[in-house]
Amino acid sequence: MNRVHQHDFQIRDLATQSVTLFPGRAQVVREIKAQLKPGANQITIIGLTPGTDEHSIKVEGTGSAIITDINIQSLPNREVFEDVYPDSDESESGSESDHDNDDEVTDSEYGDVKDISEKIATLLDEQRRANELVASAESRMKILDSYGIMLASVPPNNNTASKVQDFDIITGLDTYRTEREKIHQDYMEGNAKQRELNERMEKLQTDRSRLQKRANKRMAKADKEKAKALRHRKLKEQKAAHKRERLVKEKLRIRREREAFWPRNVYIVKVSLEAVDFTPVTSRRGSVSSDSATLAINHPETVAEGDIATTKCDLTLSYVTSYAYWSPSYDLALSTTTNSGTLCFDAQLTNMTSETWSKCKIMLSTSQADFSRLNDELPTLVPWYVRLAEKRGFGFTTHVPTEIMYSREEESYKTGTGLRNARNTEKPRAELFGIDNVDNRFGVQPLPLPHQIYSTINQITTANSQNTATTGGGLFGRVQDTNPAPTHGGLFGSSQAVATVSPQSGGLFGRVQNTNPAATHGGLFGSSQSVATVSPQSGGLFGALKSNEGESKKKDQLTVDKLAMSSSSFDGLLHAHGEIGAVVMEAKPDLEFQGSVFEEVGFTSTYEIDGSKTLSPASNPSKQRVARVSMTSVTFSHNVVAKYKPAAYLKAKLRNESNLTLLKGPTGLTLDGTFIGRTTLPRCSPSETFDLNLGIDPAIRVAYPKPDVKRSQTGFISKEDSSTFKRLITLSNTRSDEQSKPAQITVLDQIPVSEDERLRIEIIQPKGLVAGSYGVSTGAPENEGKEHAIWGEAVSTLKNGGEISWDVKLNAGRSVKLAFEYDLSIPAGERAVNI
């Protein structure tokens, strides 16, 4: 049996050639350099992320070898987490060497005092000897004096006379004198010694007192320094403890993040090759010699490894994986003085796989991965049968037959029960990544996973088949729009839009019904509209945010917002619903960003990022600058519907002057150098225009008082009751700058439309205003005077349905009154009501 030479490679050890990110997936190309030995070889690549689509794995390469077999398996991850990510045992140890230095009291502090004390003790001994010498002299002197007194007081009797006569007085006196001189000498020496010792003692005691005071001062100072050092040491220990705590928390955070991307299962690719010296050529052109693939020969190199010659083989491994994608993000700066804007197109790169793609070429593609799904089949119309229902009660019903408004198949497709979604076939992320019981070990609640967010949104979308509304915060108030198309958070207020029930997405050859309400994007082939747009609400700066939705919709919106805001790890996942939770950071004007190269091939737009970039698994996306688009013609206008709310709503109309297709995504808005808030940029192709509702402009004031009504009765035979209604709209442009451009304002109001020929409605003012005719000049200044006479101009038109429109050009610092009056006539005794 021939020996098979094994070559094992870990996926993290392979170089990454390129990564192409799509809005929902990513395609990875890795390089494998192997030295093949003669005969059978098997290359095993271990550790492909569990989100890999096994049917997308391809192996190609160059070299003198034949690929005989490719085997792909999904097996449990045999690696040990602690072996791949060993914990650091290095600990911060504080220096304790000087802790006891201050506790030691050396003899140097009291050395001089001790020496003086020893000298004083010696002097005390000498003083005692001197005192003893003086006391001895005094005692001997007394004895000598007593002896002399005794000689002088002897009576002359017979007994003693002979002895006195025998006594030599001269000799006695000489002895007395000699002894007394000796005693006196000793006494004087003793006194002199005492005086000397006393002087020395006083000097030593003075020196000792002085040194003692100095030593006490030093000790007091040392005690203060000791206390200060103790406080400093305690503070240092507290800082060290806090530092250790931060290090522990950081290690825990890093570990949790790594555990979140630790694969439970991995894909293993085994490539069997046969190393040959040459490739046989078939005898007929176009024939197939075998079912095996032959690698392209690119001057194979032969290297001697010991006694066995090896052949160099370069392979490329490409595969498509989920949990890695990109999403657009924008920064839009508008200027009302120059009517221009600058749009910064950024890409948020997300890698939530278990792989790290190091120093590779990053490309962004607008191609939708859902477009090529084979199981996303074109719906087939089935016959729609109806029948008469049994009568309920008596008589005929005049209500609209809602039972046959939609067929059963149509309703099933709308609710999603008739759809087969390829995204639902993917396994939940919790089954692919993580370590068992990780949350129990650390005592924390698990973060919401992508499939949980998708599942929650799907449940809300399915339960609420009726219309939903999106609201967004603005700067000055709240915007309400009845346009059925999705609207976005206003610049000066919030906006509301009614989203259609049926999800729509642009298709290649027409509109295609999306099979997944949780995965609709503004894509390559047209704009898309989700069933229910889920958008986190942001309050206005000056206006409060309100929602007129039902309680159930509020709860559903709150549930999704909690899921989206509970962790920044999955903010980017909401891009499938038209909103991407991302942080927009304004770039400094003097800072250049790394750019990209744009290329459009067929139906796909590709952006190639300059240089090499590393994408590591992370919960938060990274931002990359794609392009900077200048918009030189921005039109600002105002709309007023004073009948519902006396406010002027600002709107900007922009034109995409670049050759880039702007995808739908979140946008940070800056107006005249001031950051306002966030809104959503709609999909816009090159040379197309789009509108952004910017909310209420407080500089335009609107007054709409109650109507004036005058009643009368006309006719002799057939009397009629007539009512004249007069309404007045006052607009004031409070901008005081005379150099400011006039404000373009469109004012809308209406008169009732009669559904009965006996009820007649006639417009009295503006005069000559009829439906379908040219506009009529109208308007008058609010204040009298020459300076207010030149206020601007206004033209009114009447549209079908009783809608009156005024196109007003109002100068800065001026006001205008727009009046309209209509007469309503009905037969006497009748009354008009709303339908």
Beta strands, then each sheet from edge to edge (+ up, - down):
strand 1: 4-10
strand 2: 15-21
strand 3: 26-36
strand 4: 39-48
strand 5: 52-62
strand 6: 65-76
strand 7: 265-275
strand 8: 293-294
strand 9: 302-305
strand 10: 308-321
strand 11: 324-335
strand 12: 340-351
strand 13: 357-365
strand 14: 468-471
strand 15: 477-478
strand 16: 493-494
strand 17: 496-499
strand 18: 504-506
strand 19: 511-513
strand 20: 528-529
strand 21: 596-601
strand 22: 604-609
strand 23: 613-615
strand 24: 622-631
strand 25: 635-641
strand 26: 645-655
strand 27: 665-671
strand 28: 674-681
strand 29: 689-696
strand 30: 700-703
strand 31: 708-714
strand 32: 720-733
strand 33: 743-750
strand 34: 760-765
strand 35: 776-777
strand 36: 780-781
strand 37: 792-798
strand 38: 803-810
strand 39: 815-827
sheet 1: 1+ 4+ 7- 6+ 8-
sheet 2: 5+ 10- 3+ 2- 13- 22+ 21-
sheet 3: 5+ 10- 3+ 2- 13- 23+
sheet 4: 5+ 10- 9+
sheet 5: 24+ 12- 11+ 27+ 28-
sheet 6: 14+ 17-
sheet 7: 15+ 16+
sheet 8: 19+ 18- 20+
sheet 9: 29+ 26- 25+ 33+ 38- 37+ 35-
sheet 10: 30+ 32- 31+
sheet 11: 30+ 32- 39+ 34-
sheet 12: 30+ 32- 39+ 36-
end
